[in-house]
Amino acid sequence: MHNFRMAYVVLCHKNPEQINLLLESLTDEHVEFFLHVDRKSGIEAQILHREDIHFVKQPVDVQWGHYGQIECILKSFELIKAHGHFDYIHIISGQDLPLVPNRTIVDFFKENQGKEFVKHLQLPNETEMWGCMYRVSVYYPRVLVSRAKAVSEIRNRYINLVMSVPMLKRSLKHLPDALYKGSNWMSVTGECMEYILEYIRTNPGYVRLFKNSFCGDEIFFHSIILNSRFKHKVINEIKRYTDWETGPEFPRTLRAEDYERIRQKGTGCFWGRKFDLDVDREIVQDILQLA
C-alpha cells in the first residue's frame, strides 16, 4: 500500500508565533503543509521554513467577501498538485488548533478513504434573505463588498433593488442547476481536489461569475463537488468545532472560559477555531496539551 499522505492548506494573515505553534502541533510523517500567507500581512519570513512546509509564491491580497477568498485556495491546490498525490486535503486557517493527537486524525481518514467531508445545504435556503441566491445573482462592484456598516446598508438596498427586478439580475447560465452553500473549511480527497482544478480550467464562465459575487467562497467549491461524481461520497460534516452562537464575535474567538465547552461540545471534532494569542494565550496552551 502506498504511503498515506495528507496536505494541510493553511490560510494565514496574522500572528506568526501562533501559526508556528499550529504547524508544530500538526507535524507528522504523513503530513505536508501548503501555506497561503495574505500578501498584505508581511509575516512569511517569521513563519517556520522546512522541507515539509511550502508557500504559495504569488499570494493574493485577501479581502472579506471578495474573490480572493476563493483564489487563495485555488492557488494552494495548484501548489499541492505540483508536489504529487495526496490522499486528503484539509483546509484550515492559521487560527485553528488541533483538538486530538495527529494519530487520531491520520487513522480516521485512513479508515474513511474516499469520503468527502463537506458541510453543505442546497440553495435556495428559505431561512436566508432571497434564499441566499443574491450572492451570485447580483453583480457586485468591489466598493460594495465591505464589512463597514455604512457600506452594508447601501449594499442591502442595492441587493433588494436588483433582486426585485428580474431584468437586473445576472444570467446564471454558467452555474449548475443545483447550487450548494457551506463552510469552506473542509476535508476532501486528492482526486476531488484535482477534479475542482480541472473543472475551473474547462469552465471559465463559472470562475468569471464568482469574481463579482458576494462571499462566493461559501458556494464556489460546494457547487462543484455536489454536482460531480463525488456527490455520493460526501459526508455532511467537517470534524471542526466552531462557536457561532455565543459571540461577541461570529465565530467566537475562543477563550479560557470556553475550555470545558470545547471538551463537551467538541467531542468527535479534530480541529477548533478560532483562537488568538493576542486575545487569550491561556486557551491556546490548554488546547495544545490536548493534542
C-alpha positions in Angstrom: 0.0 0.0 0.0 1.3 3.5 -0.9 2.3 5.9 1.9 -0.7 7.7 3.2 -0.3 11.4 2.6 -2.3 14.4 3.9 -1.9 18.0 2.9 -3.0 20.9 5.0 -3.9 24.1 3.2 -3.3 26.8 5.9 -4.7 30.3 5.1 -2.7 32.8 7.2 -2.9 36.5 7.7 -1.7 37.3 11.3 0.3 36.2 14.3 3.2 34.1 13.0 4.0 32.8 16.6 0.6 31.1 16.7 1.0 29.8 13.1 4.3 28.2 14.1 2.6 26.5 17.1 -0.1 25.2 14.8 2.5 23.8 12.4 4.5 22.2 15.1 1.4 20.6 16.6 0.3 19.0 13.3 3.8 17.9 12.2 3.6 14.2 11.3 5.3 11.8 8.9 2.1 11.6 6.8 1.6 15.4 6.6 2.9 18.3 4.5 1.8 22.0 4.7 0.8 24.4 2.0 0.5 28.0 3.2 -1.1 30.9 1.6 0.1 34.0 3.6 -2.1 37.1 2.8 0.0 39.3 0.6 -0.5 42.4 2.8 0.4 40.7 6.0 4.2 40.7 5.6 4.7 37.8 8.0 6.0 35.0 5.8 9.6 35.5 6.9 8.6 34.9 10.5 6.9 31.5 9.8 8.8 28.2 10.0 10.6 27.2 6.8 11.2 23.4 6.4 11.1 20.8 3.7 7.5 19.9 4.6 6.2 23.5 4.6 5.5 25.1 1.2 4.4 28.7 0.5 2.3 30.0 -2.4 4.8 32.0 -4.3 2.4 34.8 -5.5 -0.1 35.2 -2.7 -3.2 37.4 -3.2 -4.5 40.3 -1.1 -7.4 38.5 0.6 -10.3 40.8 1.4 -13.5 39.7 3.2 -16.3 38.7 0.8 -14.1 39.1 -2.3 -13.0 36.5 -4.9 -9.5 36.5 -3.3 -11.0 34.1 -0.7 -11.5 31.6 -3.5 -8.3 32.4 -5.3 -6.1 31.7 -2.3 -7.5 28.2 -2.0 -7.1 27.5 -5.7 -3.5 28.7 -5.7 -2.9 26.4 -2.7 -4.5 23.5 -4.6 -2.2 24.1 -7.6 0.8 24.1 -5.3 -0.3 20.8 -3.8 -0.8 19.2 -7.2 2.8 20.2 -8.1 4.1 18.2 -5.2 2.4 14.9 -6.1 -0.6 13.0 -5.0 -2.2 13.4 -1.5 -4.9 11.2 -0.1 -6.6 14.1 1.7 -6.5 17.8 1.7 -7.6 19.7 4.8 -8.4 23.4 4.6 -7.8 25.2 7.9 -6.9 28.7 9.0 -3.8 30.0 10.8 -6.1 30.5 13.8 -7.1 26.8 14.0 -5.7 24.3 16.5 -5.9 20.5 16.7 -8.2 19.1 19.4 -6.9 15.5 19.2 -3.5 13.8 18.6 -2.3 13.5 15.0 -2.6 9.7 15.1 -6.3 10.1 15.7 -6.7 12.3 12.6 -4.5 10.1 10.4 -6.2 6.9 11.5 -9.7 8.3 10.9 -9.0 9.4 7.3 -7.2 6.2 6.5 -10.3 4.3 7.6 -12.6 6.6 5.7 -10.6 6.9 2.4 -12.8 8.1 -0.5 -15.3 10.1 1.6 -15.5 13.8 1.2 -16.2 15.9 4.3 -18.1 18.9 3.1 -20.7 20.7 5.3 -23.4 22.0 3.0 -27.1 22.8 2.3 -28.9 23.2 -1.0 -30.0 26.7 -2.3 -32.3 28.4 -2.3 -32.3 28.3 1.5 -35.6 29.6 2.9 -34.1 30.9 6.2 -31.8 33.4 4.3 -32.6 36.6 2.5 -33.6 35.9 -1.1 -32.8 32.3 -0.4 -29.1 33.3 -0.4 -29.3 33.5 -4.2 -28.4 37.2 -4.0 -24.7 36.2 -3.6 -24.4 35.1 -7.2 -27.5 36.7 -8.9 -26.3 40.3 -8.2 -23.2 41.8 -9.8 -21.1 43.4 -7.0 -18.7 46.3 -7.7 -15.7 45.9 -5.4 -16.7 49.0 -3.4 -19.9 47.4 -2.2 -18.1 44.3 -0.7 -17.1 45.6 2.7 -17.9 44.9 6.4 -18.3 48.7 7.1 -21.8 49.3 8.4 -22.4 52.2 6.0 -21.4 50.1 3.0 -23.5 47.2 4.3 -26.7 49.4 4.4 -26.1 50.6 0.9 -25.3 47.1 -0.3 -28.6 45.8 1.1 -30.6 48.4 -0.7 -28.7 47.6 -3.9 -29.4 43.9 -3.4 -33.1 44.4 -2.9 -33.4 46.6 -6.0 -31.6 44.1 -8.2 -33.3 41.0 -6.9 -36.7 42.7 -7.2 -36.3 43.4 -10.9 -35.7 40.2 -12.9 -34.0 42.0 -15.8 -31.3 43.4 -13.5 -30.2 40.0 -12.2 -27.3 38.3 -13.8 -27.5 35.3 -16.1 -26.6 32.1 -14.2 -26.2 30.0 -17.3 -22.6 29.1 -16.4 -23.7 27.7 -13.0 -25.1 24.2 -12.4 -28.9 24.0 -11.8 -28.3 22.9 -8.2 -26.3 25.3 -6.0 -24.9 24.5 -2.6 -23.6 26.6 0.3 -21.5 25.7 3.3 -18.2 26.1 5.2 -15.1 26.4 3.1 -13.2 24.6 5.9 -13.4 21.1 4.5 -11.5 17.9 4.0 -11.6 16.4 0.5 -9.7 13.7 -1.3 -6.8 14.4 -3.6 -9.0 13.1 -6.5 -11.7 15.6 -5.6 -9.2 18.5 -5.4 -7.8 17.6 -8.9 -11.4 17.5 -10.2 -12.0 21.0 -8.9 -8.9 22.3 -10.7 -9.9 20.6 -13.9 -13.4 21.9 -13.6 -12.3 25.5 -13.4 -9.9 25.0 -16.3 -12.7 23.9 -18.5 -15.4 26.2 -17.2 -14.1 29.7 -17.3 -17.6 31.2 -17.2 -18.1 29.7 -13.8 -15.0 31.4 -12.4 -15.8 34.7 -14.1 -19.2 34.9 -12.4 -17.7 34.4 -9.0 -15.2 37.2 -9.5 -18.0 39.7 -8.7 -20.0 37.6 -6.3 -20.6 38.3 -2.6 -18.9 35.8 -0.1 -18.8 33.4 -3.0 -16.3 31.1 -1.4 -19.2 29.5 0.6 -20.8 28.4 -2.7 -18.0 28.0 -5.2 -16.4 24.7 -4.1 -19.6 23.2 -2.7 -21.5 23.6 -6.0 -18.7 22.0 -8.0 -18.4 19.0 -5.6 -22.1 18.4 -5.1 -22.7 18.4 -8.9 -20.0 15.9 -9.6 -19.4 12.2 -9.3 -18.1 12.8 -5.8 -21.6 13.8 -4.5 -22.5 10.3 -3.4 -19.3 10.2 -1.3 -20.0 13.5 0.6 -20.4 13.3 4.3 -22.2 16.4 5.6 -19.8 17.2 8.4 -16.3 18.7 8.7 -15.0 17.5 12.1 -14.4 21.0 13.2 -15.5 22.9 16.4 -16.7 26.4 15.9 -18.9 28.6 18.2 -21.4 30.5 16.1 -23.8 31.2 19.0 -22.0 32.8 22.0 -20.4 35.9 20.5 -19.4 38.7 20.8 -17.6 37.7 17.5 -19.1 35.4 15.0 -17.5 32.9 15.0 -16.4 33.5 18.6 -12.7 33.9 19.4 -12.3 31.1 21.9 -11.1 31.9 25.4 -10.1 30.1 28.6 -13.7 30.1 29.8 -14.6 28.1 26.7 -12.3 25.1 27.6 -15.0 22.9 29.1 -17.5 23.7 26.4 -14.9 22.7 23.8 -14.3 19.4 25.6 -18.0 18.7 25.8 -19.4 20.0 22.5 -16.3 19.3 20.5 -16.4 15.6 21.0 -15.6 14.0 17.7 -14.0 17.2 16.3 -10.4 17.2 15.2 -9.8 20.9 14.9 -11.1 24.0 16.6 -11.4 27.6 15.5 -10.8 30.3 16.1 -8.0 31.1 18.6 -6.0 34.2 19.1 -2.8 34.6 21.2 -3.5 38.3 21.4 -6.9 37.7 22.9 -6.2 34.7 25.2 -2.9 32.9 25.4 -4.0 30.5 28.1 -6.6 28.7 26.0 -4.0 28.1 23.2 -1.7 26.5 25.7 -4.5 24.4 27.2 -5.7 23.2 23.8 -2.2 22.3 22.6 -1.9 20.0 25.6 -5.0 18.1 24.4 -3.2 17.2 21.2 
